[in-house]
Amino acid sequence: MNDELDELKTRYERLSLLHQVSQVIHSTLEPREAFRLILSEAVRLMRATSGSIALLNPTTGFLEIEISHGLPPQAGELKLRAGEGITGWVARTGQPALVHDVRRDPRYIRVRPSARSELAVPLEVNGEVRGVINVDSDELAAFTPDDQKLLQDLAFQAARVIHNAWLYEQLRLKARLFESLVKVGQTINSTINLDDALSAVTRETCQLMRAKMCSLLLLDESREWLDLRASFGAGPAYLSKPRLGVNDSLLGVLIRRQKALQVENVQVSTRYQNVEVARQEGLVSLLSVPLVFRGQAIGALSVYTADLHVFSNEEIRILSALADLSAIAIEKARLYEQVVDMEEQLRHGEKLSALGLLAAEVAHEIRNPLTVMKMLYHSLDLRFPEADLRARDVRVIGEKMDLLNRIVEQILDFARHTEPVLQPVDLNQVIDDLRLLIRHKLRHQNIELVTHLAPGLPKLMADATQLEQAFLNLILNASEAMPQGGTLTIQTRAERPSRRSQPPKHIQVEFKDTGCGLKPDQQRKLFHSLLATTKSKGTGLGLAIVARVVEAHRGTIKVNSRAGQGATFLLKFPVG
């Protein structure tokens, strides 16, 4: 009867312990606290002398003591390979070990000279051994199969701690990754400077991966050399190292294969080109992933650690995601360069067009007085003897007036070739393209661009290039009127006849700014001539060009403005 009572008491105590351990596991995210409770209670219930929980280090592959109870201080430095000692044997086989006399077991590695018996069971997470929990005693045959079952139950609880800690670490890592991606994304969206964006990428990558150094290398135009473009944590030796050749370097293999690579220790690797630099900088393990742009590798993003480290698949995915962001930054910078080039070409075309229109007006203004001069010259009927020097002067005057007339006609003939080439044009698309073109310029001037483009507008028979030129001039004119920033609103709409069922007859485009506005006398002169300007600076050609383009498209342009209250330009084009 007493034996049954003692057995029930022991069973109750063990169940109570398991319940207590379970509550601790669910109430804390600190694994060492749970491990300490599990181990101390295991030692107490089994009347053991000492105990430990050893975990496998995924980087080195060694079993390292995480928590100990009753072991000498130097035991914490003990590292065992899988298969080494009783603990290592349990880790390798995944089987428990109940040893009644450790002196008779060849696997035993002495940690405490007085130890006589040992019990060790594996810690398994999802079928994979992650560590070992063991207890030992100074007495022979101190542990029973019931003790083994209890320790296995405790190991199950400890494995849950490991699993929960791993899940927490993964969530924390993903949160940090998301935060880093957001930061890098914000930097890329807020800057058009490629160096700033890539510096942000290397900085966030180094901090996220807990690396010693991060570098980003790009291929040069010949695609034969890799040049350092950005880095974080790099010292003088790394920054001054020679450029890498694609055909004879480790990263060149990465570029050709477009697959991630890692080196466990670059200080002793025969594949790594700058071993001495790695030693000077304290760089050990390397992970590098390719930067891929439109299916083609354009560079490499690399991280180095200060200690031996085996990079996990999750770390490779993280670095690859950051490499993708780097490629986006590079693509954005290149697109912006193309936009700037397009804007310069458009500006150049605008200047040439303005010069053509100006030349035509000048020629027209010259031809009128020239015609009068020729009429007066012929009416004078100046005749002098051949020997008189004035006869030669009269002949030269006539010849030069004829030459001037031919030059004027040539200029006018050339100007006539600028007539619009009419094709079906989507007006909303023209404005969308311009929005891409000038968005950075307006942003730098602190000008907000707002567009209200009516859907389903009919296409105009127009010259898209000339319309772009006219609209660009209106936008630039508005930006000059808002030197301190403001809002530019562009709106399109269809003007329908009284009977709503009929198709629209006109399309209206409105440019409204919040700038300094125009005085009445400025408005009267606004579109009259290329040779008159309302501006205190500049040539004043822009709005005259707009008027000429609108007129060439059978349209009208009006301005509504008050000084200090902005200006609204309303363009109306006929449909069909």
C-alpha positions in Angstrom: 0.0 0.0 0.0 2.8 2.4 0.9 4.6 1.5 -2.4 1.5 2.4 -4.4 1.2 5.7 -2.5 4.8 6.6 -3.1 4.4 5.7 -6.8 1.3 7.9 -7.1 3.0 10.7 -5.3 6.0 10.5 -7.6 3.7 10.4 -10.7 1.8 13.4 -9.4 5.0 15.3 -8.7 6.2 14.6 -12.3 2.9 15.6 -13.8 3.0 18.8 -11.7 6.5 19.5 -13.0 5.5 19.0 -16.6 2.5 21.3 -16.1 4.8 23.9 -14.5 7.3 23.7 -17.3 4.6 24.0 -19.9 3.2 27.2 -18.2 6.7 28.7 -18.2 7.2 27.9 -21.8 4.0 29.6 -22.8 4.6 32.6 -20.6 8.1 33.6 -21.8 10.0 34.2 -25.0 13.3 33.8 -23.2 14.5 30.2 -23.8 17.3 30.2 -21.2 14.8 30.8 -18.5 12.8 27.8 -19.6 15.9 25.7 -20.0 17.1 26.6 -16.5 13.8 25.5 -15.0 13.7 22.2 -17.0 17.3 21.3 -16.0 17.0 22.2 -12.4 13.8 20.2 -11.9 15.2 17.2 -13.8 18.3 17.2 -11.5 16.1 17.6 -8.4 13.5 14.9 -9.3 16.1 12.4 -10.4 18.4 13.2 -7.5 21.2 13.8 -9.9 24.5 15.4 -9.1 24.7 17.6 -12.2 23.2 18.1 -15.6 23.4 20.1 -18.8 21.5 21.1 -22.0 23.8 21.1 -25.0 22.6 22.5 -28.3 24.0 22.0 -31.8 25.6 25.1 -33.3 24.3 25.2 -36.9 27.3 27.2 -38.0 30.1 25.0 -36.5 28.3 21.7 -36.1 29.6 21.4 -32.5 27.5 20.6 -29.5 27.8 23.5 -27.1 26.6 23.6 -23.5 23.8 26.2 -23.2 22.7 25.6 -19.6 24.5 23.6 -16.8 23.8 22.7 -13.2 26.4 21.4 -10.9 29.2 21.3 -13.5 32.6 23.0 -13.0 33.0 26.4 -14.7 35.4 25.1 -17.4 32.7 22.7 -18.6 30.9 25.5 -20.3 33.8 25.7 -22.8 33.4 22.1 -23.8 32.5 21.5 -27.4 31.7 18.1 -28.8 31.4 16.9 -32.3 28.4 14.7 -33.3 29.3 11.2 -32.2 31.9 12.4 -29.6 31.2 11.3 -26.1 27.9 9.9 -24.8 26.3 13.3 -25.5 27.6 13.3 -29.1 26.5 9.7 -29.6 22.9 10.6 -28.6 23.0 13.7 -31.0 24.2 11.6 -33.9 22.0 8.6 -33.4 18.9 10.3 -32.0 18.6 7.5 -29.4 18.6 7.9 -25.5 21.6 6.6 -23.5 21.1 5.1 -20.0 24.6 4.3 -18.6 24.9 2.7 -15.2 28.7 2.9 -15.0 30.4 5.5 -17.2 33.8 4.0 -16.3 32.9 0.9 -18.4 31.6 2.9 -21.4 34.3 3.8 -24.0 32.1 6.7 -25.3 32.4 8.6 -22.0 34.4 11.8 -21.8 35.2 12.7 -18.2 34.0 16.2 -17.1 33.6 15.4 -13.4 36.0 12.8 -12.0 33.4 11.6 -9.4 30.6 10.9 -12.0 29.5 7.3 -12.1 26.2 7.1 -14.1 24.7 9.2 -16.8 21.3 9.6 -18.6 21.1 11.5 -21.9 18.2 12.0 -24.3 17.9 13.9 -27.6 16.1 17.1 -28.2 14.2 16.8 -31.5 12.5 19.5 -33.4 10.4 18.4 -36.4 12.3 15.1 -36.5 15.7 16.7 -36.4 18.1 16.5 -33.4 18.9 20.0 -32.2 20.6 19.1 -28.9 20.9 16.8 -25.9 19.7 17.0 -22.3 21.6 14.8 -19.8 22.0 14.3 -16.1 24.7 12.4 -14.2 25.2 11.1 -10.7 28.1 10.2 -8.4 26.3 6.9 -7.7 26.3 3.8 -9.8 23.0 2.9 -11.6 21.4 6.0 -10.3 18.8 6.3 -13.0 15.8 4.1 -14.0 13.7 3.6 -17.1 11.1 5.8 -15.4 13.7 8.5 -15.1 14.5 8.1 -18.8 10.8 8.5 -19.6 10.6 11.7 -17.5 13.7 13.1 -19.1 12.3 12.4 -22.5 9.1 14.2 -21.5 11.2 17.1 -20.4 13.2 17.0 -23.6 10.0 17.2 -25.5 9.2 20.4 -23.6 12.7 21.7 -24.2 12.3 21.0 -27.9 9.2 23.1 -27.9 11.2 25.9 -26.3 13.8 25.6 -29.2 11.0 25.5 -31.8 9.3 28.5 -30.3 12.5 30.4 -30.0 13.3 29.6 -33.7 9.9 30.7 -34.8 10.3 33.9 -32.8 13.7 34.5 -34.3 12.3 34.0 -37.8 9.5 36.4 -37.1 11.9 38.9 -35.7 14.2 38.5 -38.7 11.3 38.9 -41.1 10.2 42.0 -39.2 13.7 43.4 -39.5 13.8 42.5 -43.1 10.5 44.2 -43.8 11.7 47.3 -41.9 14.9 47.3 -43.9 13.1 46.8 -47.2 10.8 49.7 -46.3 13.7 51.9 -45.4 15.6 51.0 -48.6 12.4 51.4 -50.7 11.8 54.8 -49.2 15.3 55.9 -49.9 15.1 54.7 -53.5 11.8 56.5 -54.0 13.0 59.7 -52.3 16.3 60.1 -54.1 17.3 60.1 -57.8 21.0 59.7 -56.8 22.1 56.2 -57.4 25.0 56.4 -55.0 22.7 57.4 -52.1 20.4 54.6 -52.8 23.2 52.0 -53.0 24.8 53.3 -49.9 21.4 52.8 -48.1 21.2 49.2 -49.4 24.7 48.3 -48.2 24.1 49.9 -44.8 20.7 48.2 -44.2 22.0 44.9 -45.5 25.0 44.9 -43.1 22.8 45.7 -40.1 20.1 43.2 -41.1 22.5 40.4 -41.7 24.6 41.2 -38.6 27.6 41.3 -40.9 31.0 42.9 -40.5 31.0 44.4 -43.9 28.8 44.7 -47.0 29.9 45.6 -50.5 28.2 46.2 -53.9 30.1 45.8 -57.1 28.9 46.7 -60.6 30.1 45.6 -64.0 31.7 48.4 -66.1 30.6 49.1 -69.7 32.9 46.5 -71.1 31.5 43.8 -68.8 35.0 42.7 -68.1 35.6 44.3 -64.7 33.8 44.6 -61.5 34.1 48.0 -59.7 33.2 48.8 -56.1 30.2 51.1 -56.2 29.1 51.1 -52.5 30.1 49.6 -49.2 29.4 49.7 -45.5 32.0 48.7 -42.8 34.8 48.5 -45.3 38.3 49.5 -44.2 41.1 51.2 -46.1 42.6 47.8 -47.3 39.3 46.7 -48.9 38.5 50.1 -50.4 41.9 50.3 -52.0 42.1 46.8 -53.4 42.4 46.4 -57.2 39.3 45.9 -59.3 38.2 42.4 -60.1 38.3 40.8 -63.5 35.2 38.8 -64.5 37.2 36.1 -66.2 39.6 35.3 -63.3 37.7 36.0 -60.1 35.4 34.3 -57.8 32.7 36.9 -58.2 33.1 36.5 -62.0 31.8 33.0 -61.6 28.8 34.4 -59.7 28.2 36.8 -62.6 28.3 34.1 -65.2 26.2 31.6 -63.3 23.8 34.1 -61.7 23.6 31.9 -58.6 24.4 32.8 -55.0 27.8 31.5 -53.6 29.3 31.4 -50.2 32.8 30.8 -48.9 33.3 29.5 -45.3 36.6 31.2 -44.8 38.0 33.7 -47.3 41.2 34.0 -45.3 42.3 30.5 -46.4 40.3 30.0 -49.6 42.3 29.3 -52.7 39.3 30.7 -54.8 39.3 34.1 -53.1 41.6 36.7 -54.8 42.3 39.1 -51.9 43.2 36.8 -49.0 45.7 39.3 -47.5 43.0 42.0 -47.6 40.6 39.7 -45.9 43.1 39.0 -43.1 43.8 42.7 -42.6 40.1 43.6 -42.5 39.1 40.6 -40.3 36.7 39.1 -42.9 35.9 35.5 -42.6 32.7 34.0 -44.2 31.4 35.4 -47.5 27.9 35.3 -49.0 27.4 36.9 -52.4 24.3 37.1 -54.7 24.0 38.5 -58.2 22.3 41.7 -59.1 20.1 40.9 -62.1 18.7 43.6 -64.4 16.4 42.5 -67.3 17.6 39.0 -67.0 21.3 39.9 -67.1 23.7 40.0 -64.2 25.1 43.5 -63.7 26.9 43.2 -60.4 27.1 41.5 -57.0 25.9 42.2 -53.4 28.2 40.6 -50.8 28.3 40.3 -47.0 31.2 39.2 -44.8 31.1 38.0 -41.2 33.9 38.4 -38.6 33.5 34.7 -37.5 33.0 31.4 -39.2 29.4 31.2 -40.4 27.3 28.9 -42.6 24.6 31.0 -44.2 21.1 29.6 -44.2 18.6 29.5 -47.0 16.7 32.2 -45.3 19.7 34.5 -45.2 20.3 33.8 -48.9 16.7 34.8 -49.6 17.1 38.0 -47.6 20.2 39.0 -49.4 18.6 38.2 -52.8 15.6 40.4 -51.9 18.0 43.3 -51.1 19.9 42.6 -54.3 16.6 42.9 -56.2 16.0 46.3 -54.5 19.5 47.4 -55.6 18.7 46.4 -59.2 15.5 48.5 -59.0 17.6 51.5 -57.8 19.9 51.0 -60.7 17.0 50.7 -63.1 15.4 53.8 -61.7 18.6 55.8 -62.0 19.1 54.7 -65.6 15.5 55.5 -66.5 15.9 58.9 -64.9 19.1 59.5 -67.0 17.0 58.6 -70.1 14.3 61.0 -69.0 16.8 63.8 -68.5 18.2 63.1 -72.0 14.7 63.1 -73.4 13.9 66.3 -71.7 17.1 67.9 -73.0 16.3 66.7 -76.5 12.8 68.1 -76.2 14.2 71.4 -74.9 16.6 71.4 -77.8 13.8 70.8 -80.3 11.8 73.5 -78.6 14.7 76.0 -79.1 15.1 75.0 -82.7 11.3 75.4 -83.3 11.4 78.7 -81.5 14.3 79.9 -83.7 12.4 78.7 -86.8 9.3 80.6 -85.8 11.3 83.6 -84.8 13.2 83.5 -88.1 9.9 83.3 -90.0 8.5 86.3 -88.2 11.7 88.3 -88.7 11.7 87.4 -92.4 8.1 88.4 -92.7 8.7 91.8 -90.9 11.8 92.4 -93.2 10.0 91.5 -96.4 7.4 94.3 -96.0 9.9 97.2 -95.8 12.1 95.5 -98.4 9.3 95.4 -100.8 8.7 99.2 -100.3 12.4 99.8 -100.8 12.5 97.9 -104.1 9.4 99.8 -105.3 11.0 103.1 -104.5 14.3 102.0 -106.0 12.7 101.2 -109.3 10.5 104.3 -109.3 13.6 106.5 -108.9 14.8 105.0 -112.2 18.4 106.0 -111.4 20.5 106.1 -114.6 24.1 107.2 -114.8 26.7 106.9 -117.5 28.8 103.8 -117.5 31.9 105.8 -116.6 30.2 107.3 -113.6 31.0 105.4 -110.4 27.4 105.9 -109.2 26.2 103.5 -111.9 28.1 100.7 -110.3 26.7 101.7 -106.8 23.2 101.6 -108.2 23.7 98.2 -109.7 25.1 96.8 -106.4 22.2 98.2 -104.4 19.7 96.4 -106.8 21.7 93.2 -106.6 21.8 93.2 -102.8 18.1 93.9 -102.5 17.4 90.9 -104.8 19.7 88.8 -102.6 17.9 89.9 -99.4 14.5 89.0 -101.0 15.8 85.5 -101.9 17.0 85.0 -98.4 13.7 86.1 -97.0 11.8 83.7 -99.3 14.1 80.8 -98.3 13.5 81.4 -94.6 9.7 81.5 -95.2 9.8 78.3 -97.3 11.7 76.6 -94.5 9.3 77.8 -91.9 6.4 76.4 -93.9 7.9 72.9 -93.5 7.1 73.1 -89.7 3.4 72.5 -90.4 2.0 69.8 -88.1 1.9 66.2 -89.3 -1.6 65.1 -88.3 -2.2 61.6 -86.9 -4.7 60.2 -84.3 -3.4 61.3 -80.9 -4.6 60.3 -77.4 -4.4 63.6 -75.5 -4.4 62.0 -72.1 -1.5 59.8 -73.1 0.5 62.9 -74.2 -0.1 64.4 -70.7 0.8 61.2 -69.0 4.1 61.0 -70.9 4.8 64.6 -70.0 4.0 63.9 -66.3 6.8 61.3 -66.2 9.1 63.7 -68.0 8.8 66.7 -65.6 7.9 65.0 -62.3 11.4 65.3 -60.8 11.8 68.9 -61.9 8.5 69.9 -60.3 9.3 67.9 -57.2 12.6 69.7 -56.8 10.8 73.0 -57.1 8.3 71.9 -54.4 5.4 72.0 -57.0 2.6 69.4 -56.6 1.3 68.1 -59.9 -2.4 67.2 -59.9 -4.1 65.7 -63.0 -7.8 65.1 -63.7 -7.9 63.3 -67.1 -11.4 62.5 -68.4 -11.7 58.9 -69.4 -12.8 57.9 -72.9 -11.8 61.1 -74.7 -11.9 60.8 -78.5 -8.6 61.0 -80.3 -7.5 64.2 -82.0 -6.0 64.6 -85.4 -2.8 66.3 -84.3 1.0 66.3 -84.2 1.9 64.7 -80.9 5.4 66.2 -80.8 4.1 69.7 -81.3 1.4 69.3 -78.7 4.1 68.0 -76.2 6.1 71.1 -77.0 3.2 73.4 -76.4 2.1 71.6 -73.2 5.7 71.6 -71.9 6.0 75.3 -72.5 2.8 75.9 -70.4 4.2 73.7 -67.6 7.5 75.4 -67.6 5.8 78.8 -67.7 3.7 77.8 -64.7 6.8 76.5 -62.8 8.5 79.9 -63.3 5.5 81.6 -61.9 5.8 79.5 -58.7 9.4 80.0 -57.5 8.4 79.2 -53.9 6.4 76.1 -54.9 2.7 75.6 -55.3 0.2 73.4 -57.2 -0.2 72.8 -60.9 -3.5 71.2 -62.0 -3.9 69.8 -65.5 -7.4 68.8 -66.5 -9.0 67.4 -69.7 -12.6 67.1 -70.5 -14.9 66.7 -73.5 -17.2 69.6 -74.5 -20.4 68.1 -75.6 -23.2 69.7 -77.6 -26.6 70.4 -76.1 -27.8 66.9 -77.2 -25.9 64.6 -74.9 -26.2 61.7 -77.3 -24.1 63.3 -79.9 -20.3 62.9 -79.8 -18.2 65.7 -78.4 -17.1 68.5 -80.8 -14.2 69.8 -78.8 -11.7 68.7 -76.2 -10.5 71.1 -73.6 -7.2 71.1 -71.7 -6.8 73.3 -68.7 -3.5 74.3 -67.0 -4.1 76.0 -63.7 -1.3 77.2 -61.4 -1.1 79.0 -58.0 1.6 81.3 -59.1 2.1 85.1 -59.2 -0.6 85.6 -61.9 -0.6 88.1 -64.8 -1.6 91.8 -65.0 -4.1 92.9 -67.7 -1.5 94.5 -69.9 0.6 91.3 -69.7 -2.4 89.2 -70.8 -3.0 91.4 -73.8 0.6 90.9 -75.1 0.8 87.3 -74.1 0.4 85.5 -77.4 0.8 88.4 -79.9 4.4 88.1 -81.1 7.6 86.2 -80.8 9.3 89.5 -80.6 7.3 90.8 -77.6 7.6 89.4 -74.1 5.8 89.9 -70.8 8.8 88.5 -68.8 11.5 90.4 -67.0 13.9 87.6 -67.9 14.1 85.2 -70.9 13.0 85.6 -74.5 9.3 85.2 -74.0 9.1 82.7 -76.9 7.4 79.9 -75.0 3.8 81.2 -75.0 4.1 82.5 -78.5 5.1 79.0 -79.6 2.0 77.6 -77.7 -0.2 80.0 -79.6 1.3 79.1 -82.9 0.9 75.3 -82.2 -2.7 75.7 -81.0 -3.5 77.8 -84.1 -1.9 75.2 -86.4 -4.3 72.6 -84.9 -7.4 74.8 -85.5 -7.7 75.4 -81.7 -8.0 78.4 -79.4 -6.2 79.4 -76.3 -7.4 81.8 -73.5 -5.9 82.9 -70.2 -7.8 83.9 -67.0 -5.6 85.4 -64.4 -5.3 88.0 -61.7 -2.1 89.4 -60.2 -1.1 87.3 -57.2 -3.9 84.7 -57.7 -2.4 82.3 -60.3 -3.3 81.8 -63.9 -5.4 79.4 -65.9 -4.7 78.6 -69.5 -7.6 77.0 -71.4 -6.9 75.2 -74.7 -9.7 74.0 -76.9 -9.2 71.7 -79.9 -11.9 70.6 -82.4 -12.6 66.8 -82.7 -12.4 65.5 -86.3 
